[in-house]
Amino acid sequence: MVELEIRKFGNWLGVVLPKEVRNRLQTGDGKRIFLIEAADRDYWFTPEHPAFEKKFRKEKEIMARYPNTLHALAK
């Protein structure tokens, strides 16, 4: 667990991410991360857009299920 402090930046409130958190999220200045609301009022930070991740998983399932068909269509 990492404790983050909320700070005021002009008219905004924000948190400063420690280096180890930035490294784990593979993020940095100017990059985006997403805050996802999970079950039981939990929140998760992720570098991947949630809708993209869901579509990507589905595409991987289809590619695994029909590799020969996709290979033939790619010709």
C-alpha positions in Angstrom: 0.0 0.0 0.0 1.2 3.5 -0.8 -0.2 6.5 1.0 -0.8 9.5 -1.2 -1.3 13.1 0.0 -3.8 15.4 -1.7 -2.3 18.8 -2.5 -3.7 22.0 -4.0 -2.3 23.0 -7.4 -3.8 26.4 -8.2 -7.6 25.8 -8.3 -7.1 22.0 -8.6 -6.6 19.2 -6.1 -4.1 16.5 -7.1 -1.8 13.8 -5.8 1.9 13.4 -6.4 2.8 9.9 -7.5 6.0 8.5 -6.1 8.6 7.1 -8.5 7.8 3.5 -7.7 4.1 4.1 -8.5 5.0 5.9 -11.8 7.2 3.1 -12.8 4.6 0.4 -12.0 2.0 2.3 -14.0 4.5 3.0 -16.8 3.5 6.6 -16.8 5.1 10.0 -16.6 4.7 13.7 -17.3 1.9 14.3 -19.9 0.8 10.7 -20.0 -2.7 9.6 -19.0 -3.8 7.2 -16.3 -7.4 6.1 -15.6 -9.2 5.9 -12.3 -11.7 3.1 -12.4 -14.5 2.7 -9.8 -14.6 -1.0 -8.8 -16.9 -2.9 -6.5 -17.5 -1.9 -2.9 -16.4 1.8 -3.5 -12.9 0.8 -4.3 -10.9 2.7 -7.0 -8.0 1.5 -9.2 -5.5 3.4 -11.2 -4.6 1.9 -14.6 -2.5 3.0 -17.6 -4.9 1.3 -19.9 -8.3 2.7 -21.0 -10.9 0.3 -19.5 -13.0 0.1 -22.7 -9.9 -0.6 -24.8 -8.7 -3.4 -22.5 -12.1 -5.1 -22.7 -12.1 -5.0 -26.5 -8.5 -6.1 -26.6 -9.3 -9.2 -24.5 -12.2 -10.1 -26.8 -10.0 -9.7 -29.9 -7.4 -12.0 -28.4 -10.1 -14.6 -27.7 -11.3 -14.5 -31.3 -7.7 -14.6 -32.6 -7.0 -17.7 -30.5 -10.2 -19.4 -31.6 -9.9 -18.8 -35.4 -6.2 -18.5 -36.2 -6.5 -20.2 -39.6 -9.5 -18.2 -40.7 -7.8 -14.9 -39.8 -4.6 -16.0 -41.6 -6.5 -16.8 -44.7 -8.3 -13.4 -44.6 -5.0 -11.6 -44.1 -3.8 -12.8 -47.6 
